[in-house]
Amino acid sequence: MSNKIIHLNEGAIKLELKELVRNSVEETLNELLEQEALELTNAGRYERTEERQGYRSGHYERNLTTTSGDVKCLYPALMPYNCSYCVANCSCGSISLK
């Protein structure tokens, strides 16, 4: 009967989990920002409709600092709106959630 011993590297596991959480937060926030832009403009990216209430002018990046690391948020640049409409007001350049 052989004894199988499993060795776990806790540091590597914690690092992987931290990165998984950071990626999940980044994807979720960027999807929320995209949905908010869709609602404000009444049109998706590159969509032309008569109900359209604004237009997109690319996006800009802001860093969000979390306990899992920095998250890159992609804020849609919407015209005629300013950044005060956002899920997270980004006028200060970066946000910290710790």
C-alpha positions in Angstrom: 0.0 0.0 0.0 1.6 3.3 -1.1 1.0 6.5 0.7 0.2 9.3 -1.8 1.1 12.7 -0.4 -0.2 15.8 -2.0 1.7 19.0 -1.6 -0.1 22.3 -2.0 1.6 25.5 -2.6 -0.7 27.9 -0.7 1.0 31.0 -2.0 0.4 30.0 -5.6 -3.2 29.1 -4.9 -3.8 32.5 -3.2 -2.2 34.3 -6.1 -4.3 32.4 -8.6 -7.5 33.1 -6.6 -6.6 36.8 -6.3 -6.1 37.1 -10.1 -9.4 35.2 -10.7 -11.2 37.7 -8.5 -9.5 40.7 -10.1 -10.4 39.4 -13.6 -14.0 38.8 -12.5 -14.4 42.3 -11.1 -12.9 43.8 -14.2 -15.2 41.9 -16.6 -18.2 42.7 -14.4 -17.5 46.4 -14.1 -16.8 46.8 -17.8 -20.0 45.0 -18.7 -22.0 47.3 -16.4 -20.4 50.4 -18.0 -21.2 49.0 -21.4 -24.9 48.3 -20.4 -25.2 51.8 -19.0 -23.9 53.3 -22.2 -26.4 51.2 -24.2 -29.2 52.5 -22.0 -28.1 56.2 -22.2 -27.7 56.2 -26.0 -30.6 53.8 -26.8 -28.3 52.1 -29.2 -25.5 49.6 -29.2 -22.0 50.0 -30.6 -22.1 51.0 -34.3 -25.9 50.7 -34.3 -27.9 53.4 -36.1 -31.5 53.9 -34.9 -33.9 56.8 -34.9 -34.2 56.5 -31.1 -30.5 57.1 -30.6 -30.0 59.9 -28.0 -26.2 60.3 -28.3 -23.2 58.8 -29.8 -20.0 57.1 -28.7 -16.6 58.6 -29.1 -14.3 55.7 -28.1 -13.5 54.9 -24.5 -11.0 56.0 -21.9 -9.3 53.9 -19.2 -9.3 54.5 -15.5 -7.7 52.3 -12.8 -9.8 51.0 -10.0 -7.7 49.9 -7.0 -9.1 46.8 -5.1 -7.7 44.5 -2.6 -7.1 42.0 -5.4 -5.1 44.4 -7.5 -5.7 47.2 -10.0 -8.6 46.8 -12.4 -8.7 48.6 -15.7 -12.1 50.1 -16.3 -13.0 51.1 -19.9 -15.4 54.0 -19.7 -17.4 54.6 -22.9 -16.9 58.2 -24.0 -20.5 59.3 -24.8 -21.5 62.5 -26.4 -23.3 64.7 -25.2 -22.8 63.2 -21.7 -19.9 63.8 -19.4 -18.4 61.2 -17.0 -20.8 62.1 -14.1 -23.3 59.6 -15.5 -21.1 56.6 -14.8 -21.7 53.7 -12.4 -18.6 55.1 -10.6 -17.9 58.8 -11.1 -14.5 58.8 -12.7 -13.7 62.6 -12.8 -10.9 62.2 -10.3 -8.9 59.9 -12.6 -8.8 56.8 -10.4 -10.9 55.2 -7.8 -10.0 53.2 -4.8 -12.2 50.5 -3.2 -10.3 49.0 -0.2 
